[in-house]
Structures are given as structure tokens and as C-alpha cells.
Amino acid sequence: MSDTLLELAVVIPTFNERANVPLLIAKLDAALAGRAWEAIFVDDDSPDGTADAARAIGREDPRVRVIQRIGRRGLSSACIEGMCATAAPCVAVIDGDLQHDETLLPKMLDALQADASLDVVIGSRFCEGGCTGEWDSERVAKSAFATKLSRQVLKADLTDPMSGFFMIRSEIARGLVPVLSGIGFKILLDIMTASPKPLRFRELPYTFRVRTEGESKLDYVVAMEYLIALYDRMFGKVVPVRFAMFSAIGAIGAAVHLSVLFLLFRIAGLPFVTGTIVATIVAMTFNYLLNNALTYRERRLKGAALIGGWVSFCLVCAVGAAANVGLAAFLHNVQHGDWRVSALAGIAVAAVWNFALSSRFVWGRY
């Protein structure tokens, strides 16, 4: 490859895919024979040693590169880092679980090289000739529903906007990076909706394979992050998605607080103050753990940092609660108006306070 200009970079976001690394490289080597390519594994610090497995191959094969991310997680953001790390004029994104058909890569590259007006080529499971393989009816229905939701923000008539298998001109990808959300697992949808002008695309059919090694990453968090990504495209410029999540969890926490207080005060017969103290601690702990798992997922605290973060979160929320009560009482005494307006003002100030300081001093300092 040293005597040939680099044509293609294949970005492979990974987490716990050690067993698939050598298999994928062998498949890429066969599929891209005669082409000048490189593979960039972007690994989210997999505990199974995925990054080390890729490095071991990279010591003998200079086409294999590794970006090991410490303290950062997420498929979309991993793809963004990989796309920015190559000098190749074209960059493909493919999963590390061998479910995408790597033999389609030469056709994708040929299409981009033959048509200068084409921006992106997408591997589709749903266009004519494509197939979802051994998906059951439930998964097909969920995918169809997700595709229908994507129509709310999509600027192109794609058959498979949820595809994680595509190739794009590197210059276009890098140009879009400043406006990409980097949220969730659907980087193609992020790219297609972020572009200020419609991207010219072509879809090529392929059959989705069954995973043979490792475990699937599909879970409730993936679905949640997809909805978050859609929200960000639709309303993120008005209310930032992270603040919206933080506030929604706060509202759920308020319901938890009232439920615990009801059980302790009305059912168990504990003194009101005692019940309130316990309910407050339970609600703050609930909010903290849920924010740690969802709102700040890519900065998730673990081990000793989890305990330290909980203490910091409680202190921040305690000050926020004091600000809430103080402002509400002040406005009510001064205005002598609708008590609900004063209460809402106090809640709004506390929400902004808690979010700003939590972002900085709880999840921003580790």
C-alpha cells in the first residue's frame, strides 16, 4: 500500500468484540484485495481487550490502526472520531460484529469513484434485493416503527435510514462534524439530518447476517438513545437534550419522593420530618443513578467515583433546594400573586442550578 494512494478507510466502532477482530480483518483483506485501504478500530476501552487484539494485528499489518477511547462511550461519537482520523478520500462505517456484508465495500467505493455527484452510498436491508436475514417479526416491527419515526427529521427518502453500514466522502463527513450530535447508535441518521443541504445518496442491497461471536449491544438504552437523538434534531436548539433529560428525571424523582413520603408518613406512621428526610435521600439517589446511567452515559461514574459523585450530587441538589424555597418565598411575599407562579419560578431556578453544577462538579471532574 506504500506505493499506492490510500483509497478507503474502514471505521469499526467496537466494544467487547475481541473474538471478531481477526475474523473481520481477514474478511476485509479478501473483500478489498487490490484496493488501498486501512481499518481504524475505535474502541471504547473494552474490558475484553478488543483494542489489544487489534494492536497485535496492527504490529504486523500497518493497515490496521487503533483509537482506544478512555472515559468516552457511544457508537456515533466513536464513528466521528474515526472518520476524522484518516487521510483517505472515502470512509466507510461497518460494525465489528460481522453482521454487515463487507463484500459490498468495493461496490460502494466504485460508486463514489465513478460518480462525482454522489455523496454517500448506503448498505440497505430494505431496498429491492436486501434482506434482514433471520430477524423475527418483533424485531422487524420495531425497525419499521423506528424508520417511521425517523421520517419526522429525515430530509431524504431512504429505505433504511437506520443502517449502520455506509460509505461517505471524508471531506463531507469532516465538514459536518461541528453540527453532528454524536448521540446514540444511528450515525447515518445524524449525518443525513445534520447536512444543511440534502446529501446525494445511493442504496445498495445486502443481507444482514447473524452474529456468531460476542453479545448483541441492542438493549433498552439503545432505544432510549435513538429517541434522544430524534429529540435533539427536532427540539435540541430550543431546549438542549441533556437539560431536557435531566429535568425529566427530576420530575420522575419528585414522584418517587412523594411515593416514599406517603409510605413512610401515611402508611408506616413515621413523623413527617423523618419521612421527608428519608424520601429526599431516596429521591436524590434515584435521580443520581438514573442521570449517571442515561443523561451522562458517556461520562458514567463507576467504583469509588460513583460514591464521590453521589455525595457531590446531594450537596449540589441541597443548595438547589434551598434556592428553590428561598426564591419562591421571596416572590410570593413580594408579589402576593398566584402562588403557583412563585413555585414554578423556584423550581426553574433550582433545575438550572442543579444541572449546571452537576455537569461541572459531579460528572465534569472525573
C-alpha positions in Angstrom: 0.0 0.0 0.0 3.0 2.3 0.4 3.3 2.7 -3.4 -0.4 3.3 -3.8 -2.5 6.3 -2.8 -4.9 5.4 0.1 -8.4 5.0 -1.3 -10.5 4.0 1.7 -10.7 4.0 5.5 -13.0 1.5 7.2 -14.0 2.7 10.6 -15.1 0.0 13.0 -16.6 1.1 16.3 -16.1 -1.6 18.9 -17.0 -2.6 22.4 -16.2 -6.2 23.6 -15.6 -7.6 20.1 -12.2 -9.2 20.7 -13.1 -12.5 19.0 -14.3 -10.8 15.9 -11.3 -8.6 15.3 -9.1 -11.1 13.4 -12.1 -12.5 11.6 -13.1 -9.1 10.3 -9.6 -8.1 9.2 -9.4 -11.4 7.2 -12.7 -10.7 5.6 -11.7 -7.1 4.8 -8.4 -8.3 3.3 -10.3 -10.7 1.0 -13.1 -8.3 0.0 -10.7 -5.3 -0.7 -8.0 -7.2 -2.5 -6.2 -4.9 -4.9 -7.5 -1.7 -3.2 -5.6 0.6 -0.9 -7.4 0.6 2.4 -6.9 0.9 6.1 -9.0 -0.2 9.1 -9.5 2.0 12.1 -10.8 0.3 15.2 -12.3 2.9 17.6 -12.7 1.0 20.8 -14.5 2.3 23.9 -11.9 0.8 26.3 -13.4 -2.7 26.1 -12.7 -4.8 29.2 -12.3 -7.9 27.0 -9.1 -6.5 25.4 -10.5 -5.7 21.9 -8.1 -2.8 21.5 -5.1 -5.1 22.3 -6.3 -7.7 19.8 -6.4 -5.1 17.1 -3.0 -3.7 18.1 -1.5 -7.2 17.9 -2.6 -7.4 14.2 -1.5 -3.8 13.6 2.1 -4.6 14.6 2.3 -6.8 11.6 -0.2 -5.1 9.3 0.2 -1.3 9.1 -3.3 -1.1 7.5 -4.7 -1.8 11.0 -5.0 1.2 13.4 -6.5 1.6 16.8 -8.1 4.5 18.7 -8.7 3.5 22.3 -11.1 5.9 24.0 -10.8 6.3 27.7 -13.8 7.8 29.6 -15.9 8.2 26.4 -18.5 5.9 25.0 -21.0 5.8 22.2 -21.1 4.4 18.7 -21.9 7.7 16.9 -19.1 9.6 18.6 -16.7 6.8 18.0 -17.5 6.9 14.3 -17.0 10.6 14.2 -13.5 10.3 15.8 -12.6 7.5 13.3 -13.8 9.5 10.3 -11.7 12.4 11.4 -8.6 10.3 11.9 -7.9 9.3 8.2 -6.4 10.9 5.2 -8.4 8.6 2.8 -10.8 10.4 0.5 -13.6 7.9 1.3 -14.5 6.4 4.7 -16.9 3.5 5.4 -18.5 2.6 8.7 -19.1 -1.0 9.5 -20.0 -2.9 12.7 -17.4 -5.1 14.3 -19.8 -8.0 14.8 -19.6 -9.3 11.2 -23.3 -8.8 10.6 -22.6 -6.3 7.8 -21.6 -7.7 4.4 -18.0 -6.5 3.8 -18.1 -7.8 0.2 -20.3 -4.7 -0.6 -17.5 -2.3 0.2 -15.8 -2.5 -3.3 -19.1 -1.7 -5.0 -19.6 1.2 -2.6 -16.2 2.6 -3.4 -16.6 2.1 -7.1 -19.9 4.0 -7.0 -18.3 7.0 -5.3 -15.3 7.0 -7.5 -17.4 6.7 -10.7 -19.9 9.4 -9.8 -18.5 12.7 -8.5 -22.0 14.0 -7.7 -22.6 11.1 -5.3 -22.0 11.9 -1.6 -22.9 8.7 0.3 -23.6 5.0 -0.5 -25.7 3.1 2.0 -26.0 -0.6 2.6 -29.7 -1.3 2.8 -31.6 -4.2 4.2 -34.9 -2.9 2.9 -34.4 -1.8 -0.7 -35.0 -4.3 -3.5 -32.7 -7.3 -3.1 -31.9 -6.5 0.6 -32.9 -8.8 3.5 -32.9 -8.7 7.3 -31.8 -12.3 7.5 -33.1 -14.2 10.5 -34.9 -11.3 12.2 -38.1 -12.3 14.0 -41.3 -10.5 13.3 -41.0 -8.4 16.5 -37.6 -7.0 15.5 -38.8 -6.3 12.0 -41.8 -4.4 13.5 -39.6 -2.4 15.9 -37.3 -1.4 13.0 -40.2 -0.4 10.9 -41.5 1.8 13.7 -38.1 3.4 14.2 -37.9 4.1 10.5 -41.3 5.7 10.6 -40.2 8.0 13.5 -37.1 9.0 11.5 -39.3 10.4 8.8 -40.0 13.3 11.2 -36.5 14.6 10.8 -35.1 13.0 7.7 -34.5 15.0 4.5 -34.2 12.0 2.2 -36.4 9.1 1.1 -34.2 6.3 2.4 -35.5 2.7 2.7 -33.0 2.0 5.5 -32.2 5.2 7.4 -31.3 3.1 10.5 -28.4 1.4 8.6 -25.1 1.4 10.3 -23.3 0.3 7.1 -22.4 3.1 4.7 -19.6 4.9 2.9 -19.2 8.7 2.6 -16.7 11.1 1.2 -14.4 12.1 4.0 -14.4 15.8 3.2 -18.2 15.8 3.6 -18.1 13.9 6.8 -15.5 16.2 8.4 -17.4 19.2 7.3 -20.5 18.0 9.1 -18.7 17.1 12.4 -19.3 20.5 14.1 -23.1 20.1 13.7 -23.4 16.4 14.4 -25.0 15.5 17.8 -22.9 12.3 18.3 -25.8 10.9 20.3 -26.7 7.2 20.2 -26.1 4.5 17.7 -27.5 5.9 14.5 -24.7 7.9 13.0 -26.1 7.8 9.4 -29.4 9.4 10.5 -27.3 12.0 12.3 -25.3 12.8 9.2 -28.3 12.9 6.8 -30.3 15.2 9.1 -27.4 17.5 10.0 -26.4 18.3 6.5 -27.6 21.8 5.5 -28.3 20.6 2.0 -29.7 17.1 1.0 -26.9 14.6 0.5 -27.0 12.7 -2.8 -27.1 9.0 -2.0 -27.4 5.6 -3.4 -28.6 2.4 -1.6 -27.1 -1.0 -2.3 -28.9 -4.1 -1.1 -27.3 -6.6 1.3 -28.4 -9.4 3.6 -28.0 -8.8 7.4 -26.0 -11.7 9.0 -26.5 -13.5 12.3 -23.9 -12.7 15.0 -21.7 -15.7 15.7 -19.3 -14.3 18.3 -19.8 -11.9 21.2 -23.0 -10.4 22.6 -25.5 -8.1 21.0 -25.5 -4.5 22.2 -29.2 -4.0 21.5 -31.0 -3.1 24.7 -33.3 -0.5 26.2 -30.5 2.0 26.3 -30.1 1.8 22.5 -33.8 2.5 22.1 -33.6 5.4 24.6 -30.6 6.9 22.8 -32.4 6.7 19.5 -35.4 8.7 20.8 -32.9 11.1 22.4 -31.2 11.6 19.0 -34.6 12.3 17.4 -35.5 14.8 20.1 -32.1 16.6 19.6 -32.8 17.0 15.9 -36.3 18.3 16.5 -36.1 20.4 19.6 -32.4 20.5 20.7 -31.8 24.0 19.6 -34.6 25.2 21.8 -34.0 23.0 24.9 -30.7 21.2 24.9 -31.2 17.4 25.1 -29.1 16.9 28.2 -31.0 19.5 30.1 -34.3 18.0 28.9 -33.3 14.6 30.2 -32.0 16.0 33.5 -35.3 17.8 34.0 -37.4 14.8 33.1 -35.5 12.6 35.5 -36.0 15.3 38.1 -39.8 15.2 37.6 -39.7 11.4 38.0 -37.7 11.9 41.1 -40.3 14.2 42.5 -42.9 11.4 42.1 -40.5 9.0 43.8 -40.1 11.5 46.7 -43.9 11.8 47.2 -44.4 8.0 46.9 -41.8 7.3 49.6 -43.1 10.0 51.8 -46.6 8.6 51.5 -45.5 5.1 52.5 -43.4 6.3 55.5 -45.8 9.0 56.8 -49.2 7.8 56.0 -48.7 4.0 56.0 -45.8 3.4 58.4 -46.7 6.3 60.7 -43.3 7.9 60.9 -43.0 11.6 61.8 -43.4 13.9 58.8 -39.9 15.4 59.1 -38.3 11.9 59.3 -40.3 10.7 56.3 -39.3 13.8 54.4 -35.6 13.4 55.1 -35.7 9.7 54.0 -37.8 10.5 50.9 -35.4 13.3 49.9 -32.3 11.0 50.2 -34.1 8.2 48.2 -35.2 10.6 45.5 -31.8 12.2 45.2 -30.2 8.8 45.0 -32.7 7.7 42.3 -32.1 10.9 40.3 -28.3 10.5 40.6 -28.2 6.9 39.5 -30.6 7.5 36.6 -28.7 10.5 35.4 -25.5 8.6 35.7 -26.9 5.8 33.5 -28.7 7.9 30.9 -28.0 11.7 30.9 -24.3 11.3 31.4 -23.9 7.8 30.0 -20.7 8.6 28.2 -19.2 10.0 31.4 -20.7 7.3 33.6 -19.1 7.1 37.1 -18.0 3.8 38.5 -16.4 2.4 41.6 -15.1 4.9 44.1 -16.0 7.8 41.7 -19.7 6.6 41.9 -19.8 7.2 45.7 -17.9 10.5 45.4 -20.2 11.7 42.7 -23.3 10.8 44.8 -22.0 13.0 47.6 -21.4 15.9 45.3 -24.8 15.5 43.6 -26.5 15.5 47.0 -24.7 18.7 48.0 -25.5 20.4 44.7 -29.2 19.5 45.0 -29.3 20.6 48.6 -28.2 24.1 47.6 -30.6 24.0 44.7 -33.4 23.1 47.0 -32.6 26.0 49.3 -32.5 28.3 46.3 -35.9 27.0 45.2 -37.5 27.6 48.6 -35.8 31.0 49.0 -36.8 32.4 45.6 -40.3 31.0 45.8 -40.9 32.5 49.2 -39.4 35.9 48.2 -41.6 36.2 45.0 -44.7 35.1 46.9 -44.2 37.6 49.7 -43.3 40.5 47.3 -45.9 39.9 44.6 -48.8 38.5 46.7 -49.9 36.9 43.4 -50.6 33.4 42.2 -48.6 31.0 44.4 -48.1 28.6 41.5 -46.1 31.2 39.6 -43.7 31.7 42.5 -43.4 27.9 43.0 -42.6 27.3 39.3 -40.0 30.1 39.3 -38.3 28.5 42.2 -38.4 25.1 40.5 -37.0 26.5 37.3 -34.1 28.2 39.1 -33.3 25.0 41.0 -33.4 22.9 37.9 -30.9 25.2 36.1 -28.7 25.4 39.2 -28.7 21.6 39.7 -28.0 20.9 36.0 -25.2 23.4 35.6 -23.3 22.5 38.8 -23.9 18.7 38.4 -22.5 18.9 34.8 -19.4 20.7 36.2 -18.7 19.3 39.6 -20.3 15.8 39.5 -19.8 14.4 36.0 -17.3 17.0 34.8 -14.5 16.5 37.3 -13.8 12.8 36.9 
